[in-house]
Amino acid sequence: MKRMASARKNSSSRKSSSVKRATSVRAKRSSVMARDVAADHPRFAICVRNKDYEVSLELWKLYPVLEDEFGARHGMIRVIDESGDDYLFPNEYFVAVSSPDR
């Protein structure tokens, strides 16, 4: 009987691992799609606060902004940070910058 319980445990862990991978792949795809959209309509913001995010955000630095409906509904902004990946941060940490039309 112990053998069966062990087999069940292993199959369960394999299942959760594949679910995590699928979620990760979906997140990466949406991130890539968001970057493609941002390339068509570049937006930027300046970081004016970085409390609790000192490693990820540099004060007074200009960051590319990506559209994110979820973030907008929750008072957050998605930027590409120092790691080169995009993350959500509180809106009050940034000031939007408008660029002149070309």
FILO-424299 format. One record per residue (C-alpha): residue number from 1; residue in one letter; chain; x, y, z. Coordinates in pm, 1 decimal, padded with zeros to 6 digits. Example, Ala and Ser with C-alpha at 12.3 -4.5 7.8 and 13.67 -1.06 7.14 Angstrom:
2
+-----+----+----+----------+----------+----------+
!   i ! aa ! ch !        X !        Y !        Z !
+-----+----+----+----------+----------+----------+
!   1 !  a !  A !  01230.0 ! -00450.0 !  00780.0 !
!   2 !  s !  A !  01367.0 ! -00106.0 !  00714.0 !
+-----+----+----+----------+----------+----------+
end
This chain:
102
+-----+----+----+----------+----------+----------+
!   i ! aa ! ch !        X !        Y !        Z !
+-----+----+----+----------+----------+----------+
!   1 !  m !  A !  00000.0 !  00000.0 !  00000.0 !
!   2 !  k !  A !  00278.8 !  00245.6 !  00076.3 !
!   3 !  r !  A !  00398.6 !  00199.8 ! -00276.5 !
!   4 !  m !  A !  00065.8 !  00314.8 ! -00418.4 !
!   5 !  a !  A !  00056.5 !  00621.7 ! -00196.5 !
!   6 !  s !  A !  00405.8 !  00709.2 ! -00312.6 !
!   7 !  a !  A !  00301.4 !  00667.6 ! -00675.8 !
!   8 !  r !  A !  00004.0 !  00892.5 ! -00621.0 !
!   9 !  k !  A !  00222.7 !  01156.6 ! -00459.2 !
!  10 !  n !  A !  00467.4 !  01153.4 ! -00750.0 !
!  11 !  s !  A !  00195.5 !  01182.2 ! -01010.9 !
!  12 !  s !  A !  00038.6 !  01471.1 ! -00819.9 !
!  13 !  s !  A !  00369.1 !  01659.6 ! -00802.2 !
!  14 !  r !  A !  00423.2 !  01605.4 ! -01174.5 !
!  15 !  k !  A !  00077.8 !  01747.3 ! -01241.8 !
!  16 !  s !  A !  00132.7 !  02061.8 ! -01033.1 !
!  17 !  s !  A !  00471.7 !  02113.9 ! -01195.2 !
!  18 !  s !  A !  00320.3 !  02099.4 ! -01544.1 !
!  19 !  v !  A !  00047.4 !  02343.8 ! -01437.6 !
!  20 !  k !  A !  00314.1 !  02584.4 ! -01310.6 !
!  21 !  r !  A !  00505.0 !  02555.1 ! -01639.3 !
!  22 !  a !  A !  00189.7 !  02621.1 ! -01843.5 !
!  23 !  t !  A !  00110.1 !  02928.8 ! -01634.2 !
!  24 !  s !  A !  00466.1 !  03053.4 ! -01675.2 !
!  25 !  v !  A !  00452.1 !  03006.6 ! -02052.5 !
!  26 !  r !  A !  00122.3 !  03195.3 ! -02070.8 !
!  27 !  a !  A !  00269.3 !  03480.8 ! -01864.3 !
!  28 !  k !  A !  00573.8 !  03502.7 ! -02091.1 !
!  29 !  r !  A !  00354.5 !  03504.9 ! -02403.2 !
!  30 !  s !  A !  00137.4 !  03785.4 ! -02267.8 !
!  31 !  s !  A !  00451.1 !  03977.1 ! -02171.8 !
!  32 !  v !  A !  00592.3 !  03944.6 ! -02523.6 !
!  33 !  m !  A !  00259.7 !  04050.2 ! -02675.2 !
!  34 !  a !  A !  00245.3 !  04351.2 ! -02443.4 !
!  35 !  r !  A !  00596.0 !  04454.1 ! -02551.1 !
!  36 !  d !  A !  00492.7 !  04432.1 ! -02918.3 !
!  37 !  v !  A !  00198.3 !  04663.1 ! -02848.7 !
!  38 !  a !  A !  00422.6 !  04900.4 ! -02653.8 !
!  39 !  a !  A !  00664.3 !  04917.9 ! -02947.2 !
!  40 !  d !  A !  00381.3 !  05059.3 ! -03161.7 !
!  41 !  h !  A !  00284.9 !  05318.4 ! -02898.2 !
!  42 !  p !  A !  00585.5 !  05395.0 ! -02678.3 !
!  43 !  r !  A !  00498.5 !  05527.4 ! -02332.8 !
!  44 !  f !  A !  00733.4 !  05616.7 ! -02053.2 !
!  45 !  a !  A !  00725.3 !  05710.3 ! -01684.8 !
!  46 !  i !  A !  00980.2 !  05849.6 ! -01442.0 !
!  47 !  c !  A !  01030.4 !  05670.3 ! -01110.9 !
!  48 !  v !  A !  00973.8 !  05914.6 ! -00823.4 !
!  49 !  r !  A !  00956.6 !  05662.0 ! -00539.0 !
!  50 !  n !  A !  01115.5 !  05319.7 ! -00488.7 !
!  51 !  k !  A !  01045.9 !  05223.9 ! -00124.0 !
!  52 !  d !  A !  01070.5 !  04842.8 ! -00091.1 !
!  53 !  y !  A !  01189.0 !  04819.7 ! -00454.0 !
!  54 !  e !  A !  01535.8 !  04978.3 ! -00433.6 !
!  55 !  v !  A !  01696.8 !  04695.1 ! -00632.2 !
!  56 !  s !  A !  01430.3 !  04694.3 ! -00905.4 !
!  57 !  l !  A !  01377.8 !  05069.2 ! -00949.7 !
!  58 !  e !  A !  01617.0 !  05364.3 ! -00970.7 !
!  59 !  l !  A !  01484.6 !  05703.3 ! -00864.5 !
!  60 !  w !  A !  01447.3 !  05958.3 ! -01144.6 !
!  61 !  k !  A !  01505.3 !  05698.9 ! -01415.6 !
!  62 !  l !  A !  01283.9 !  05683.1 ! -01725.7 !
!  63 !  y !  A !  01110.8 !  05344.9 ! -01764.3 !
!  64 !  p !  A !  00913.9 !  05199.8 ! -02056.9 !
!  65 !  v !  A !  00547.7 !  05142.6 ! -01967.0 !
!  66 !  l !  A !  00340.6 !  04849.9 ! -02094.0 !
!  67 !  e !  A ! -00038.4 !  04843.6 ! -02116.2 !
!  68 !  d !  A ! -00194.4 !  04625.9 ! -01847.6 !
!  69 !  e !  A ! -00570.8 !  04620.0 ! -01789.0 !
!  70 !  f !  A ! -00542.8 !  04426.1 ! -01461.7 !
!  71 !  g !  A ! -00285.9 !  04670.4 ! -01327.4 !
!  72 !  a !  A ! -00492.6 !  04971.8 ! -01431.1 !
!  73 !  r !  A ! -00795.9 !  04833.1 ! -01245.6 !
!  74 !  h !  A ! -00584.7 !  04787.7 ! -00932.0 !
!  75 !  g !  A ! -00397.0 !  05119.4 ! -00926.4 !
!  76 !  m !  A ! -00074.1 !  04977.4 ! -01064.7 !
!  77 !  i !  A !  00152.3 !  05039.6 ! -01362.1 !
!  78 !  r !  A !  00354.9 !  04780.9 ! -01556.3 !
!  79 !  v !  A !  00711.3 !  04887.5 ! -01635.9 !
!  80 !  i !  A !  01024.1 !  04713.8 ! -01757.6 !
!  81 !  d !  A !  01253.8 !  04733.3 ! -01454.1 !
!  82 !  e !  A !  01629.2 !  04696.1 ! -01399.9 !
!  83 !  s !  A !  01613.8 !  04318.3 ! -01453.1 !
!  84 !  g !  A !  01478.7 !  04369.3 ! -01805.7 !
!  85 !  d !  A !  01148.2 !  04202.6 ! -01716.7 !
!  86 !  d !  A !  00813.0 !  04372.9 ! -01677.8 !
!  87 !  y !  A !  00644.0 !  04398.4 ! -01337.9 !
!  88 !  l !  A !  00354.9 !  04581.5 ! -01176.1 !
!  89 !  f !  A !  00433.6 !  04863.3 ! -00933.3 !
!  90 !  p !  A !  00207.4 !  05113.6 ! -00752.3 !
!  91 !  n !  A !  00101.0 !  05408.0 ! -00973.1 !
!  92 !  e !  A !  00223.5 !  05658.7 ! -00715.0 !
!  93 !  y !  A !  00581.5 !  05543.1 ! -00774.3 !
!  94 !  f !  A !  00579.3 !  05695.3 ! -01124.8 !
!  95 !  v !  A !  00495.8 !  06012.6 ! -01314.7 !
!  96 !  a !  A !  00387.5 !  05969.7 ! -01676.3 !
!  97 !  v !  A !  00596.7 !  06143.0 ! -01939.0 !
!  98 !  s !  A !  00448.5 !  06254.0 ! -02268.9 !
!  99 !  s !  A !  00665.7 !  06258.0 ! -02577.1 !
! 100 !  p !  A !  00621.8 !  06497.4 ! -02867.0 !
! 101 !  d !  A !  00454.3 !  06356.9 ! -03178.8 !
! 102 !  r !  A !  00684.5 !  06274.4 ! -03462.8 !
+-----+----+----+----------+----------+----------+
end
